[in-house]
Amino acid sequence: MTKVFTDQLAALPITEIIIRSIEGGLYIAFVALEGRLLRVFELDNTPLCRRSVGEIKSVLLANGCKKKAFMVHHSAYDEMIGNQSAIEPDMKIALG
């Protein structure tokens, strides 16, 4: 299984929710399940994607997913300025 649907979330043993920031001010949702990160989909070809973290959390809560959520942000700043030697991990922030 590489993806999971919102209507399946309540029945799964999810360990945490990951919300990733992507270009264009959008956020996408993933769930950690049995050591794997699965992308959350609303419909077959429609990943859960919103313009705010709050909207993503609302959809997940409405579908019975009440696990601890984290936002993960990757900055491409070093890549943009040509600094290849600086490899920084993604920033992971716990959401309340």
Backbone as JSON, one array per atom type, in Angstrom:
{
  "sequence": "MTKVFTDQLAALPITEIIIRSIEGGLYIAFVALEGRLLRVFELDNTPLCRRSVGEIKSVLLANGCKKKAFMVHHSAYDEMIGNQSAIEPDMKIALG",
  "N": [[0.85, -1.17, 0.0], [0.73, 2.12, -0.96], [-0.58, 4.41, -0.62], [-3.19, 5.97, 1.31], [-6.62, 6.35, 2.09], [-8.81, 9.02, 3.15], [-11.18, 8.09, 4.35], [-10.37, 5.7, 5.48], [-8.75, 6.17, 7.61], [-9.5, 6.18, 10.41], [-9.59, 3.5, 11.12], [-7.01, 2.53, 11.03], [-3.74, 1.67, 12.44], [-2.22, 4.21, 13.04], [0.8, 5.98, 13.65], [1.77, 8.61, 13.65], [1.02, 11.87, 12.26], [2.07, 13.5, 9.37], [2.58, 16.61, 8.02], [3.46, 18.14, 5.16], [5.09, 21.0, 3.88], [4.82, 22.44, 0.71], [5.83, 23.84, -2.47], [4.35, 26.97, -3.46], [2.74, 27.62, -1.32], [1.25, 25.48, -0.32], [0.04, 22.57, 1.43], [0.57, 19.13, 2.11], [-0.65, 15.91, 3.15], [0.56, 13.17, 5.08], [0.7, 9.91, 6.59], [2.19, 8.05, 9.22], [2.69, 4.69, 9.24], [3.25, 1.54, 10.4], [6.06, 1.89, 10.18], [6.31, 3.05, 7.69], [5.81, 5.81, 5.44], [2.86, 7.06, 4.32], [1.02, 8.57, 1.73], [-1.84, 10.66, 2.05], [-4.99, 10.4, 0.57], [-7.92, 11.91, -0.8], [-9.73, 11.22, -2.81], [-9.43, 8.8, -5.51], [-7.47, 9.86, -7.36], [-6.81, 12.2, -6.09], [-4.89, 13.78, -3.96], [-4.76, 14.64, -0.46], [-4.65, 17.92, -0.04], [-4.12, 21.22, 0.92], [-4.43, 24.8, 1.53], [-3.75, 25.61, 4.04], [-2.42, 24.56, 7.23], [-4.25, 24.18, 9.25], [-6.62, 23.59, 7.85], [-5.99, 21.09, 6.76], [-5.64, 19.59, 9.12], [-8.26, 19.73, 10.1], [-9.71, 18.2, 8.22], [-8.52, 15.7, 8.63], [-9.17, 15.22, 11.35], [-11.97, 15.16, 11.14], [-12.24, 12.76, 9.91], [-11.63, 10.91, 11.79], [-8.96, 10.72, 12.59], [-6.81, 11.22, 15.04], [-4.19, 11.49, 15.88], [-0.88, 12.6, 16.98], [0.35, 15.44, 15.33], [2.78, 16.61, 12.98], [4.59, 19.21, 11.36], [6.52, 19.3, 8.49], [9.17, 20.94, 7.04], [11.01, 21.79, 4.2], [13.72, 23.62, 3.21], [14.86, 25.2, 0.36], [16.89, 27.0, 0.2], [19.79, 26.91, 0.4], [20.37, 25.44, -1.9], [19.43, 27.21, -3.84], [21.25, 29.32, -3.7], [23.52, 28.12, -4.48], [25.09, 26.69, -2.7], [26.38, 23.84, -2.16], [27.59, 22.36, -0.17], [26.33, 22.64, 2.26], [24.24, 20.71, 3.91], [21.25, 20.46, 5.2], [18.97, 18.97, 7.44], [15.42, 18.36, 7.01], [13.12, 20.58, 8.61], [11.29, 19.76, 11.45], [8.33, 20.23, 13.08], [6.35, 20.06, 15.95], [2.85, 20.07, 16.06], [0.26, 21.69, 17.82]],
  "CA": [[0.0, 0.0, 0.0], [1.53, 3.34, -1.03], [-1.44, 5.53, -0.25], [-4.31, 5.65, 2.19], [-7.72, 7.28, 1.85], [-9.3, 9.65, 4.37], [-12.21, 7.28, 5.01], [-9.74, 4.54, 6.1], [-7.84, 6.61, 8.67], [-9.95, 5.83, 11.76], [-9.39, 2.07, 11.37], [-5.6, 2.16, 10.88], [-2.87, 1.95, 13.6], [-1.31, 5.29, 12.63], [1.64, 6.42, 14.75], [1.81, 10.07, 13.63], [0.6, 12.56, 11.04], [3.1, 14.4, 8.85], [2.07, 17.58, 7.06], [4.63, 18.73, 4.49], [4.89, 22.22, 3.11], [5.34, 22.34, -0.65], [5.85, 25.12, -3.16], [3.07, 27.6, -3.74], [1.96, 27.8, -0.11], [0.35, 24.35, -0.14], [0.42, 21.54, 2.39], [0.06, 17.79, 1.8], [-0.69, 15.07, 4.35], [1.06, 11.8, 5.11], [0.58, 9.26, 7.89], [3.18, 7.02, 9.5], [2.0, 3.42, 9.5], [4.16, 0.4, 10.38], [7.38, 2.29, 9.73], [6.28, 3.64, 6.35], [5.09, 7.07, 5.29], [1.88, 6.92, 3.26], [0.34, 9.81, 1.36], [-3.28, 10.61, 2.27], [-5.79, 10.79, -0.58], [-9.36, 12.08, -0.59], [-10.29, 10.38, -3.87], [-8.4, 7.98, -6.12], [-6.38, 10.67, -7.93], [-6.84, 13.5, -5.43], [-4.25, 13.76, -2.64], [-5.21, 15.64, 0.51], [-3.8, 19.1, -0.23], [-4.84, 22.43, 1.29], [-3.62, 26.02, 1.63], [-3.35, 25.86, 5.43], [-2.26, 23.39, 8.09], [-5.51, 24.02, 9.96], [-7.58, 22.9, 6.98], [-5.57, 19.68, 6.69], [-5.97, 18.97, 10.41], [-9.73, 19.6, 10.19], [-10.13, 17.05, 7.4], [-8.06, 14.48, 9.3], [-10.0, 15.03, 12.55], [-13.33, 14.78, 10.7], [-12.19, 11.37, 9.47], [-11.26, 10.05, 12.91], [-7.51, 10.62, 12.79], [-6.52, 12.13, 16.14], [-2.8, 11.29, 16.31], [-0.03, 13.79, 17.04], [0.73, 15.92, 14.0], [4.02, 17.36, 12.81], [4.78, 19.84, 10.08], [7.89, 19.14, 8.0], [9.47, 21.98, 6.05], [12.32, 21.69, 3.54], [14.1, 24.89, 2.61], [15.78, 25.05, -0.77], [17.71, 28.2, 0.16], [21.18, 26.6, 0.06], [20.41, 25.04, -3.31], [19.22, 28.39, -4.68], [22.44, 30.17, -3.73], [24.63, 27.32, -4.99], [25.9, 26.14, -1.61], [26.15, 22.39, -2.16], [28.19, 21.7, 1.0], [25.44, 22.73, 3.41], [23.11, 19.78, 3.83], [20.49, 20.56, 6.43], [17.77, 18.12, 7.42], [14.14, 19.05, 7.04], [12.71, 21.05, 9.91], [10.09, 19.06, 11.89], [7.74, 20.99, 14.18], [5.14, 19.47, 16.51], [1.68, 20.94, 16.01], [-0.61, 21.51, 19.0]],
  "C": [[0.9, 1.24, 0.0], [0.72, 4.57, -0.69], [-2.57, 5.02, 0.61], [-5.37, 6.73, 1.95], [-8.27, 7.81, 3.17], [-10.34, 8.8, 5.1], [-11.66, 6.0, 5.65], [-8.97, 4.89, 7.37], [-8.24, 6.13, 10.06], [-9.64, 4.37, 12.11], [-7.92, 1.63, 11.35], [-4.78, 2.49, 12.13], [-1.79, 2.99, 13.26], [-0.51, 5.75, 13.84], [1.76, 7.95, 14.81], [1.35, 10.6, 12.27], [1.73, 13.49, 10.63], [2.43, 15.31, 7.82], [3.29, 18.28, 6.47], [4.24, 20.01, 3.77], [5.53, 22.01, 1.74], [5.26, 23.71, -1.3], [4.44, 25.66, -3.39], [2.18, 27.77, -2.53], [0.95, 26.7, 0.13], [0.92, 23.36, 0.86], [-0.2, 20.22, 1.96], [0.21, 16.92, 3.04], [-0.16, 13.67, 4.09], [0.75, 11.22, 6.48], [1.67, 8.22, 8.01], [2.44, 5.77, 9.95], [2.99, 2.28, 9.33], [5.52, 0.75, 9.78], [7.44, 2.89, 8.34], [5.48, 4.93, 6.36], [4.18, 6.95, 4.08], [1.18, 8.24, 3.0], [-1.17, 9.64, 1.52], [-4.0, 11.16, 1.05], [-7.25, 10.95, -0.17], [-10.14, 11.21, -1.56], [-9.14, 9.67, -4.55], [-7.22, 8.78, -6.67], [-6.3, 12.05, -7.31], [-6.19, 13.42, -4.05], [-4.81, 14.86, -1.75], [-4.22, 16.8, 0.49], [-4.64, 20.34, 0.05], [-3.87, 23.6, 1.38], [-3.25, 26.37, 3.07], [-3.26, 24.55, 6.21], [-3.57, 23.12, 8.83], [-6.56, 23.3, 9.14], [-7.26, 21.42, 6.88], [-5.96, 18.97, 7.99], [-7.47, 18.78, 10.57], [-10.24, 18.41, 9.41], [-9.73, 15.75, 8.1], [-8.89, 14.19, 10.55], [-11.41, 14.59, 12.2], [-13.4, 13.33, 10.26], [-11.62, 10.45, 10.55], [-9.79, 9.89, 13.18], [-7.09, 11.67, 13.81], [-5.1, 11.98, 16.67], [-2.04, 12.61, 16.33], [0.44, 14.16, 15.65], [2.02, 16.73, 14.05], [4.02, 18.01, 11.45], [6.25, 19.7, 9.72], [8.1, 20.15, 6.89], [10.88, 21.76, 5.51], [12.6, 23.02, 2.87], [15.12, 24.64, 1.51], [16.74, 26.23, -0.87], [19.15, 27.91, -0.25], [21.33, 26.18, -1.4], [20.29, 26.26, -4.22], [20.46, 29.26, -4.78], [23.68, 29.39, -4.16], [25.54, 26.75, -3.93], [25.6, 24.65, -1.48], [26.67, 21.71, -0.9], [27.28, 21.72, 2.22], [24.24, 21.83, 3.21], [22.4, 19.81, 5.18], [19.27, 19.65, 6.34], [16.5, 18.98, 7.38], [13.81, 19.46, 8.47], [11.38, 20.38, 10.28], [9.57, 19.73, 13.16], [6.46, 20.29, 14.65], [4.02, 20.5, 16.48], [0.78, 20.65, 17.19], [-2.03, 21.27, 18.66]]
}
